[in-house]
Amino acid sequence: MDLPPYSPGLHKLVTLHVDKPQKLTDSQGFVDATNLILERYFLEKVGVVVHNFENNSFTISFCLKESHICIHTWPEYSQLTLDVYLCNYLQDNSQKVKEVMADYVAYFEGTIIKDFEINR
């Protein structure tokens, strides 16, 4: 059986420098921003886990029908890491991944330190 080539999707990972430390300690703000992004791009949330640390940094993972969005913040270093992965089951979501990540960079008013794209 010959199947056409298949690429599961684009996985984008960034590290940002953020000058506004309150953005790195506002887990609810990130959840609210992500819910708006999910609506804007017609992405379906399966679940979300939020963990706030003693210094108010946070780790959040959104499990999506299409895959996931995960963030880890380090306010003491003015940095965060964020990854966005959307699988390509019925359509190529590569451009959507790039647009979602651009929305997050704008939300945090961040400067990209590291930027990786992995075609899975």
VEXNUDO-465243 format. One record per residue (C-alpha): residue number from 1; x, y, z; residue in three letters. Coordinates in pm, 1 decimal. Example, Ala and Ser with C-alpha at 12.3 -4.5 7.8 and 13.67 -1.06 7.14 Angstrom:
2
ATOM/num/x/y/z/residuo
ATOM/1/1230.0/-450.0/780.0/ALA
ATOM/2/1367.0/-106.0/714.0/SER
// end
This chain:
120
ATOM/num/x/y/z/residuo
ATOM/1/0.0/0.0/0.0/MET
ATOM/2/154.6/329.7/-109.3/ASP
ATOM/3/65.4/624.8/110.7/LEU
ATOM/4/139.7/986.2/23.5/PRO
ATOM/5/416.3/1156.2/224.9/PRO
ATOM/6/294.2/1280.3/561.1/TYR
ATOM/7/431.9/1547.2/794.4/SER
ATOM/8/262.5/1549.2/1136.5/PRO
ATOM/9/309.3/1923.1/1182.3/GLY
ATOM/10/523.4/2219.1/1275.9/LEU
ATOM/11/660.3/2251.9/1629.3/HIS
ATOM/12/784.0/2603.8/1709.4/LYS
ATOM/13/991.0/2672.3/2022.2/LEU
ATOM/14/1107.0/3015.0/2135.8/VAL
ATOM/15/1287.3/3172.7/2426.9/THR
ATOM/16/1187.2/3534.3/2485.6/LEU
ATOM/17/1335.0/3818.6/2683.7/HIS
ATOM/18/1050.4/4019.2/2842.1/VAL
ATOM/19/1100.2/4369.2/2985.5/ASP
ATOM/20/766.7/4372.1/3171.3/LYS
ATOM/21/812.0/4131.6/3465.3/PRO
ATOM/22/441.9/4144.2/3554.1/GLN
ATOM/23/369.2/3949.8/3232.7/LYS
ATOM/24/597.2/3671.4/3359.3/LEU
ATOM/25/403.2/3638.4/3685.9/THR
ATOM/26/47.2/3681.3/3555.8/ASP
ATOM/27/-59.6/3324.5/3487.0/SER
ATOM/28/-426.8/3422.2/3459.6/GLN
ATOM/29/-339.7/3684.4/3199.2/GLY
ATOM/30/-163.0/3417.2/2994.0/PHE
ATOM/31/-461.5/3181.4/3026.1/VAL
ATOM/32/-698.6/3458.6/2916.1/ASP
ATOM/33/-474.8/3553.0/2621.4/ALA
ATOM/34/-446.8/3189.5/2518.1/THR
ATOM/35/-822.9/3138.1/2529.6/ASN
ATOM/36/-860.9/3433.7/2291.7/LEU
ATOM/37/-592.4/3290.3/2062.6/ILE
ATOM/38/-766.5/2951.9/2062.7/LEU
ATOM/39/-1092.0/3119.3/1956.6/GLU
ATOM/40/-920.4/3332.2/1691.3/ARG
ATOM/41/-757.7/3030.1/1524.5/TYR
ATOM/42/-1042.1/2782.6/1582.4/PHE
ATOM/43/-831.8/2554.6/1802.7/LEU
ATOM/44/-997.3/2316.1/2046.2/GLU
ATOM/45/-885.4/2298.0/2409.9/LYS
ATOM/46/-891.2/1950.4/2564.5/VAL
ATOM/47/-753.0/2057.8/2900.9/GLY
ATOM/48/-525.4/2301.6/3079.7/VAL
ATOM/49/-289.9/2266.6/3375.8/VAL
ATOM/50/-157.0/2572.7/3560.6/VAL
ATOM/51/116.4/2565.7/3822.3/HIS
ATOM/52/226.6/2883.5/3999.5/ASN
ATOM/53/559.8/2876.7/4180.4/PHE
ATOM/54/656.1/3053.8/4504.3/GLU
ATOM/55/816.4/3342.2/4312.0/ASN
ATOM/56/496.1/3378.4/4103.0/ASN
ATOM/57/657.3/3232.0/3792.8/SER
ATOM/58/438.7/2975.8/3622.4/PHE
ATOM/59/421.7/2668.9/3405.0/THR
ATOM/60/111.9/2617.6/3196.4/ILE
ATOM/61/23.2/2345.8/2950.7/SER
ATOM/62/-273.6/2362.0/2717.7/PHE
ATOM/63/-359.3/2024.0/2572.4/CYS
ATOM/64/-529.7/2079.9/2238.2/LEU
ATOM/65/-716.1/1851.8/2004.7/LYS
ATOM/66/-450.2/1962.8/1755.2/GLU
ATOM/67/-161.2/1906.4/2005.8/SER
ATOM/68/-34.8/2159.5/2266.3/HIS
ATOM/69/87.1/2499.8/2384.0/ILE
ATOM/70/328.1/2509.4/2680.4/CYS
ATOM/71/500.8/2793.5/2865.7/ILE
ATOM/72/754.5/2825.1/3146.6/HIS
ATOM/73/844.5/3167.5/3289.9/THR
ATOM/74/1153.2/3289.8/3475.8/TRP
ATOM/75/1085.3/3645.7/3599.1/PRO
ATOM/76/1419.2/3653.4/3780.5/GLU
ATOM/77/1586.9/3625.7/3437.5/TYR
ATOM/78/1322.2/3822.9/3242.3/SER
ATOM/79/1269.7/3517.3/3022.4/GLN
ATOM/80/1021.0/3257.7/2916.4/LEU
ATOM/81/1019.0/2949.5/2699.3/THR
ATOM/82/715.8/2873.7/2488.1/LEU
ATOM/83/632.1/2598.8/2247.8/ASP
ATOM/84/344.2/2564.8/2006.1/VAL
ATOM/85/278.5/2243.5/1817.8/TYR
ATOM/86/-22.7/2188.2/1593.4/LEU
ATOM/87/-62.2/1858.1/1415.5/CYS
ATOM/88/-160.4/1838.4/1050.8/ASN
ATOM/89/-439.7/1585.0/1031.4/TYR
ATOM/90/-684.0/1741.7/787.1/LEU
ATOM/91/-489.2/2053.5/692.1/GLN
ATOM/92/-142.1/2202.9/704.8/ASP
ATOM/93/-129.6/2413.9/1021.6/ASN
ATOM/94/228.1/2539.9/974.1/SER
ATOM/95/128.8/2900.4/902.3/GLN
ATOM/96/-115.7/2894.4/1191.8/LYS
ATOM/97/166.4/2786.9/1428.2/VAL
ATOM/98/376.5/3083.8/1312.2/LYS
ATOM/99/84.4/3325.0/1357.4/GLU
ATOM/100/-0.7/3192.3/1704.4/VAL
ATOM/101/361.3/3232.4/1811.9/MET
ATOM/102/370.3/3585.6/1668.4/ALA
ATOM/103/59.9/3667.9/1875.7/ASP
ATOM/104/239.6/3549.9/2190.7/TYR
ATOM/105/553.0/3751.1/2109.6/VAL
ATOM/106/326.9/4056.1/2071.0/ALA
ATOM/107/139.2/3976.7/2394.9/TYR
ATOM/108/463.1/3962.9/2592.9/PHE
ATOM/109/621.8/4246.6/2392.8/GLU
ATOM/110/915.9/4010.2/2391.7/GLY
ATOM/111/1245.9/3993.9/2212.9/THR
ATOM/112/1329.3/3656.3/2061.9/ILE
ATOM/113/1647.4/3504.8/2205.2/ILE
ATOM/114/1610.3/3159.3/2048.3/LYS
ATOM/115/1373.0/3046.0/1775.0/ASP
ATOM/116/1348.4/2686.9/1657.5/PHE
ATOM/117/1115.5/2525.5/1405.7/GLU
ATOM/118/1092.1/2150.6/1384.9/ILE
ATOM/119/897.3/1986.7/1105.3/ASN
ATOM/120/777.7/1669.4/1269.4/ARG
// end
